[in-house]
Amino acid sequence: MAPIPTADRRFRRDLYLLSATFVFVFMGAGAQQAYLVPYLSRVTDWSKLQCSSIVACVYGGMVVFRLLNLRLFPHWSDRRYTLVGAWAYFAFTVLMATVAFVPSYPLAAAGAVLWGAGAAMMWTGTSMQILRLSDQAGGRHGTGMGILYTSLHAGWLAGAILLGLLYDHLESRSLYLVYVAAAAITLPGNLLAFLLPASDTPARCTVTLAGIGDVLRRPRAQIAAALQFFSALGYGLILGAFTRYVETEYGASWIWVTVSLYPATLMALSWVGGALNDRYGPSPVLVSGFVAGAAGLAVTVCFHSPYSAVLTAFALGLLNSTVSVSASAIVGKEAEPERRPLVYGVVFAARDLGIVSAALGATALGNAIPMPTVFGLFAIVFAACAGLSMALGRYARQSL
C-alpha cells in the first residue's frame, strides 16, 4: 500500500481535531439554541418578541463582527480566532443558566451580541484553516467543509436529544439545569481546541468599504450571498417560530423529536453535499436543496400533524446541508487566499442576516397571520431560490 502523502496526513489530522472540537461545542452550546426561545418563555415574563430577539441579537452580532473582527484583530492567527470564539460559546451557556435567577433582558441581549462576535470569530478561524488545508490536499474544499459540518451536526444531534429530554422532564424552576448541562458538554471542546497546532498570522487583505463593495459587485458573490440569506430563513425558522409552533400545537415532547431530525439530516448529508460540490459543482446541489425545503414546508401547510412537522424539519435539514457547504467551497475555489476572509465574511454575513430576519419576522408574522400561512410564504421563497441557483452556473469561472 502506498504511503499517505504528508499533506493528506496533515489535512486529516487537523481536520479531525477541528471536527472533534466542533462536536462538543455544538453538542452543548450549539444545540441549546433550539430550546432558547421556549426556555426564555418559561423562566422569564418576557414577551414572545423579546424572547425571539435574543436569537436575533446573537446573529445580529455575527452580521457585524464577521468583518469587524478582521479590522479589530488583524494580527491574530486563525487558531486564536477559533480558541477565543469557542470560549464565547461556553460563556453564553453560563449566562443563560443565570437568567433563570436574574432575568435581566439587557444583560441577556448584551451577552447574545458578544456570543455572536465570538461565534463569527470561531467560524472564520476554523473555516480559513480548513480551506488552507484543503489547498494542500488537492483543492478538496467541498469535502473538507462537508466533514466539518457533518461533525458539527453530529454534536448538535446528540445535544438536541439530550438537552431536549432534560427540557421535557424538568419543571420550570429547574430548567436552568439544561444550560448547566450545555456548559458542561461544551467545555471538553474548548479544551481540545488548545491541541490545534500553532500557526502564523495568514496574509489577509484589509477590510474596507471599497473592498466589500468590490465583492458585492460580482454576480457570483451576489448569488451566493442571496442564497445564503434565503436558506438561513429556514434555520431562523427552526430556532424561532417553528419550535414554538410545535410546542403549542403538539406539546413539548415533540420539540426534541423535530429539532433532532434537523441536525440528523445535516449530519448525514453535509459530507455528501460537500463531495458532490467537488464533483459536479454547486448549482445542481443547491437546486435540489431548495426544492426539498419548499416541498417540506408545503407539507406542514397542507397537513396538520406532528409527523408533517417532523418531515418539515427533515426537509429544512436537507436544504441547509447544501447551502453553507456550497458557499464555503465557492469561497475556497474562487477567492485568492488573502481575500478569503473578506469574501467569506461578506457571504456569511448575509446568512446571519437571514437568521435574524426569520427569528424576528416569523414570530411577528405569526402574531398577525396563522403560522401555516407563514410557512407557505417561506415555501414560495425557497422555490424561487431553486430557480436562482440555476443561474449560478453561468458565472462558474468568475473569481471572487
N, C-alpha and C positions, 0 to 999 in steps of 0.2 A: 504493500500500500504506500502510495506516495505521501511524503510528509506534508502536513498542512502549512501553507506559507505563513511567514511571520505576521504579515498584515492581517491575514484571516484569523490567526490566533488572538491577536490584539483586539481585533474587531469583536470577536466572540466574547473574550474575557470582559472587556469594558462594557459591552452591550448588556451582558448578563448581569453585571454588577449594577448598572444603572436601572435595569429592569427589576432587580430584586429590591432596590430602594423604592421604586415606584409601587411595587406590590404592597409593601407595608404602609407607605404613606397614604395610598388610596384605599387600602382596606380600612383605615381609620378615618383620617381627616377628609379623604375624598368621598367615602361612602356616606358620611354623615350629612352631606349636602341634601340628599334626597329626603331626609327627615327634618331638615332645618325649619321649614315653614310650619309643618304640623306641630313640631316641638315648641316653637315660639308661641304658637297659638294657644297651647295648653299651659305653659308656665308663666305667661305674661298676660296682661289685659290689653295688648296692642291690637290695633285693627288689622284686618286681612292685608290691606295695602302696606301697612308698616312692616308686617312680617315678611312679605314678599320683597320689600325694599331692601332688606338685609342681604338677600341674594343679589339684588341689583347693585348694592354697594360693593360687593366682592368683585363682580365682573366689571363694574364701572371703574374700580381701581385698576383692574387689569388693562382696560382700554387705555388709560392714561399712562401707566407705567410700562407697558410693552416697549415704548420708545423712550420714555423719560428715564428709565433705568440706565439706558445706554449713554445718556447725557450725564447723569449723576455719578455713575460708576464706570467710566470709560476704561479704566486700567485694571478692573477686576478680571480674573480668569473665568472661563466658563464653569470650572469646578467650583469656584467660590459662589458664583450665581446659584448653582444647584444646592450647595450647602445652606446658604442663608435662606433661600426660598423654602427648603424643606422644614426649617425651624419655624417659619411663619405659619405653615400648615399646623404644626403642633400647637403653637401659641393660640391659634383660633379655637381649637377644641377646648383648651383650658378656659378660655374666655367664655365660651358658650355654656360650660358647666356652671360658671359663676352667675350667669344671667338668671338662673332659677332662683338665686338668693338675692341678687342685686339687679333687678330688671330695668336697667338704665338703657333706654333706646339710643341716646347719643353715644354712649360707650360702645354699645354693640355695633353701631354704624361705623364708628371710627375704627374699631377692630377689624371689621369686614373690609374696609378700604385698605388697611395695612396688610391684611392677608392677600388681597388682590395684588398689591405691589409685590409681595413675596412670591406669590404663585406665578406672576409674569416673569420674575427673575428665574425661578426654578425651571420653567418651561423653556425659556430662551437658552439658559446654560446647558440643559440636558439635550435639547434638540440640536444645538450647534455642535456639541460633542459627537452626537450620533451621525450627523451629516458629514462631519470631518472624517470620522472613522469609516463611513461608507465610501468616501472618496478613495481611501487607501485600500478598500476591499473590492474595487471594481465598479464603483458607482451604484451600488445597490441601495439607493436612498429609500425607495418604497419598502423594501424588505426590512431594513433597519428600523424605520419608523413604525412599520406594522408590528414588529416584535415588541417594541416599546409600548405601543397602545394595547397590544394583547396582554402584556404583563400588568399594565395599569388597570385594565378592566377585569383581569382575574382577581386582583386585590379588591377592586370595588365590588365585584360579585360576592366574594366571601364576606366582605364587610356589610354589604346591603342585607344579606341574610342574617348575620349575627346581630347587627345593630337593630334590624327590623324585629327580630324575635324579642330582643330586650324591650324595644319600644312598645311592642304589643302587650307584653306581660307586666310592665311596670305601671304603678299608679302615678298620677300627675306629680305628687310630691317627691317621687323617687326618680323622675325621668332624667335628672341631671346625670345619673349613672350611665346613660347612653353615651354622654360626652366624656365621662371618665374613662369608659372602655375605649372610645375612639382615640383618646390621647395615649393610652397605654399601648394600643396597637401601632400607632404612628411612630412611637419612639424608636423601635428597632430599625426602621427605615432611615431615620435621621442618623443613627449611629453607623449604619452601613455606608452612608454617603462619604464618611471620612476615609473609607478604604479606596476611594477613587484616586487614581494616580495624579500626582501634581502636574499642572500644565501651565505653560506660559500664557501671557495675555495675547490672544489672537489679534491679527490685524483687523480692525473694524473701521469702516468709513464713518465719518462724523454724521450724526443725525441732525439734519436741518430741515426747515420747512420746504426749502427748494428740493432737497433730496426726496422728501416724502411725496411732493408734487410730481417729481420725475417718475417715481414708481407708479403712482396712480394714473399717470397719463398713458401707460402701456396697457393695451386691451387685455393681454393675458393676465396681468395683475388685477385689472378691474373685474374680470370674470371670476377669478379665483376668490377675490375679496367678497364679491356679491354672493357667491355660492356658500362661502364660509358664514356670512351673515344670515342667510336664509336657513341654512341647515342648523345653525345654532338656535334658531327659533324652536326647533324640536327639543333640543337639550334644555333650554329655558322652560319649555312647556313641562318637561318631566320634573324639573326642580320646583316649579311654581304651582301652576293651576292644576296640573294633572294629578299630583299626589293628593291635593286637597279634594279634587273631584272624586277620586277613587275612595278616599276615606268617607266622604259624605254619602256617596251613592251605595257603596258596597261594604263599608266597615273597615276599621283599622287593620284587621287581619289580612286584607287584600293588598295593603300598601307594599309590604315586603315581597309579595309574590310578583306583582307587576314591576316594581322597581328593580328587583334582582334579575328579571329577564332582560332588562335593558342592557346592563353591563355584561350579562352572559352572552348575548348576541354580539356585542362589541368584542368581547374576549375571543369568541370563536372565529370571527370574520375579519378582524383588523389585520392580522398577518396575511390572510388570503387577499384582502384588498390591496395591501402593500405589494405583494408578489405579482398580482395582476397588473398593478400600475407599472412595474418594471417590465412586464412582458407585453402589454397591449397599450399602455398609455392611459392617462387619466379620464379621457372623455367617456368611453363606454362604461367604465366602472362607476362614474358619477351618475350617468343616466339611470343605470339600474338602481342605485341607491335612492334617488329622488322618487322614482316611480314606486318603489316599495314603501317609502314614507307616506306618499299621498294615498296609496291603497290602504295602508294600515289605519290612518285617521278616518278614512271613509267608512271603515268597518265600525268604528265607535259611533259614528254619526248614525249609521243605519240600524245598529243592533244594540239595545240597552242590556248589557250583560257583563259580569266581571270577566268573562272569557274573551269578550271583544276588547276589553281594556288590556288584557294580557297580550292579545295579538297586536294591539297598537304599540305597546312597549317593545315588542319584538321588531316591528317594522321601523320604529324610530331608531332602535339599536342598529338595524341593518343600514339605515340611511347614514348614521353618524360613524359607522365603521369604515365608510369610504371617503368622506369628505376631508377630514383633518389629515388623514394619511396621504391622500392625494395632494392636498395643498402643500404639505411638508415636502413631498417628493418633488413637486414643481419647483419649490424654492431651492432644493438641493441640486437639481439638474440644470436649472436655467439661470441661477444667480451666481456671480463670482463670490468666492469665499468671504472676501472683505465686505461685500454688500448683503450677505445673507441675513445678518441680524436686523438690518434695516428693512429688507423686504419681508422677512418673517414677521417682524413687529407690525408692519402695515397690514398684512393679510390676516394675521390672527387677532389684531385689534378689531377688525370687522366681525370676527366670530364672537368676541366678547360683547361687542355692542348688540349683536343679535340676541345673546342670552339675556342681557339687561332688558331689551325691548320685550322679550317674551315673558320674563319673570314679572314685569310690571304690567305690560299691555294685556296679557292673557287674563290676569287677575282683574284688571279694571274692566275689560270687556265682559268677563264672566259675571261681574256685578250688574252689567247693563243688559246683556243678552244671554240666552241659555248657553251653557258650556258646549253642547253638541254643535251649535252654530259656530262657536269659536273654533272648534276642531275642524269644521267644514272649511272655514276660511284658510286655516293652515294647510289643509289638503290641496286647495287650489294653488296656493303659493308654491308648494313643493312640486306640483305638476308643471308649473311654469318653469321652475328651476331645471327640471329634466330637459326641457327644450333649450334652456340657456347652456346647459352642459354640452350639448351637441356642438355649440359654436366654439367651444374651447379648442377643438382640433384644428381650427383654421389658423391658430397662432402657435402651433406646436413648436416652431423654430424661433420664436421670439425670445430674446434674452431679457432678464429682469435686472 
